[in-house]
Amino acid sequence: TITFNVVCSDTRRNAGLTLNWNHGFSLYDTATREYVWRYKFSNLRGSSDDGKSKLKLHFYDPESKTIETKVSVICVKYP
């Protein structure tokens, strides 16, 4: 399994954004130690970034049948 983790924050919390080859995307709240959301790669409908620190991920939610935008501000940069 290939996993990539970054320390980040969204508008409400400090978190960890995980990209896992088998499980997809997830956002983990470091204070509560709980997952805020999880999506499969197949649910990703689009993404964008500002080239510096902001990442927007757009996922299809099969329960509500809508596109949800999840915003993560990546705080840690790796060379």
C-alpha positions, 0 to 999 in steps of 0.5 A: 500500500502506498500512502502519502500524508501531509500536515494541513488545516482546513477552515476549522481544524489542524489536520492530516490529509492522507492519500492512500492508494487502496482507500483514497483521500481522508482528512484526520482531525489531530485534536479529536483523533477522528476522521472528518471525511473519507472519499474513494479516488473514484469520487474525485471530480476535480482539484485545483491549487494556488501553486503555494499552499491551498488545495481544493478537492471536489468530490461526488457524494453518492448519498446526497448525489452532489459535488462537495468541495473540500479545502485543505491548506497545506502547512508543511512543504517538503523539498 
